[in-house]
Amino acid sequence: MSRPLIHRHAAAGLTALLAIPLSVALSAAPAQAATTCARAAASHNTIYQSPWQVSSSTVASRTYDGRRVSVQRGWAYVAGGGGATQEVAFGALVSAGKPVGNADGVKMEITTDGGSTHIDCTESLVRGSEKYTWFYIPHPNDSNYLFRACYYVVQTGSNRACTGWW
């Protein structure tokens, strides 16, 4: 009778041991995503402008279903910086024939491996009928660290259209 009990304990112990690496591997992805989004995002305490106040240029864009999603690049003033600026990138979603509605969202996707994999970083700001992401810091010397903006459905999170990688 003790033999089956030993087998049961051994099987339970082996199952627990095998589950540890799997749970660590599965939990690493969200932590990595949060770290990368945090690394890329400009601190709200650092930049004192809103995206619509920054003089910017479009570096990637796509029009889909009467709306235009784009990655914008500009220079924002640093809080307490005495006029110092920081290079920033942000996503924008604006009308291109159809109004941007409550169900429409914009997010930045970030890759650190040239686009093979990516993570979603969302924090939308609304100004009238336009939507923007918060600021992200470009890394021009790292060709694998790229951004793209995506127009997505707010309720489901599914992408409708994304720009190319920049």
Residue pairs with C-beta under 8 A, 6 or more apart in sequence:
32 119
33 119
33 120
36 110
36 112
36 119
36 121
37 110
37 119
37 121
40 108
40 110
40 121
40 136
40 137
40 147
41 121
41 123
41 134
41 135
41 136
41 137
42 76
42 86
42 88
42 134
42 135
42 136
42 137
44 134
45 79
46 78
46 79
46 86
47 76
47 77
47 78
47 79
47 86
47 88
47 135
48 77
48 78
48 79
49 76
49 77
50 125
50 127
50 132
51 72
51 90
51 92
51 125
51 132
51 133
51 134
51 135
52 127
52 130
52 132
54 72
54 74
54 75
54 76
54 88
54 90
55 74
55 75
56 72
56 73
56 74
56 90
57 72
57 73
57 74
58 70
58 71
58 72
58 73
59 70
59 71
59 72
59 73
59 89
59 166
60 70
60 71
60 148
60 149
60 163
60 164
60 165
60 166
61 68
61 69
61 70
61 71
61 163
62 68
62 69
62 70
62 151
62 161
62 162
62 163
62 164
63 69
63 96
63 161
64 151
64 160
64 161
65 98
65 160
65 161
66 95
66 96
66 97
66 98
67 93
67 94
67 95
67 96
67 97
67 98
67 100
67 104
67 151
68 92
68 93
68 94
68 95
68 96
69 91
69 92
69 93
69 106
69 149
69 150
69 151
69 161
69 162
69 163
70 91
70 92
70 94
70 149
70 163
71 89
71 90
71 91
71 108
71 147
71 148
71 149
71 163
71 166
72 89
72 90
72 91
72 92
73 87
73 88
73 89
73 138
73 166
74 87
74 88
74 90
75 85
75 86
75 87
75 88
76 85
76 86
76 88
76 135
77 83
77 84
77 85
77 86
78 84
78 85
78 86
86 137
87 137
87 138
87 140
88 135
88 136
88 137
88 138
89 108
89 135
89 136
89 137
89 138
89 147
89 166
90 108
90 132
90 133
90 134
90 135
90 136
91 106
91 107
91 108
91 132
91 133
91 147
91 149
91 150
92 106
92 130
92 131
92 132
92 133
92 149
93 100
93 104
93 105
93 106
93 130
93 131
93 132
93 149
93 151
94 100
94 129
94 130
95 129
95 130
99 129
100 129
100 130
100 131
102 154
103 153
103 154
103 155
104 131
104 151
104 152
104 153
104 154
105 122
105 124
105 131
105 151
105 152
105 153
105 154
106 124
106 131
106 132
106 133
106 149
106 150
106 151
106 152
107 120
107 121
107 122
107 124
107 133
107 149
107 150
107 152
108 120
108 121
108 122
108 133
108 136
108 147
108 148
108 149
108 150
109 118
109 119
109 120
109 121
109 147
109 148
109 149
109 150
109 162
110 118
110 119
110 121
110 136
110 145
110 146
110 147
111 117
111 118
111 119
111 144
111 145
111 146
111 165
112 144
112 145
113 144
114 143
114 144
114 146
114 165
115 146
115 165
118 148
120 150
120 157
121 133
121 136
122 133
123 133
123 134
124 131
124 132
124 133
125 131
125 132
125 133
125 134
126 132
133 149
136 147
138 147
139 145
146 165
146 166
147 165
147 166
148 162
148 163
148 164
148 165
148 166
149 162
149 163
150 159
150 160
150 161
150 162
150 163
151 159
151 160
151 161
151 162
152 158
152 159
152 160
153 160
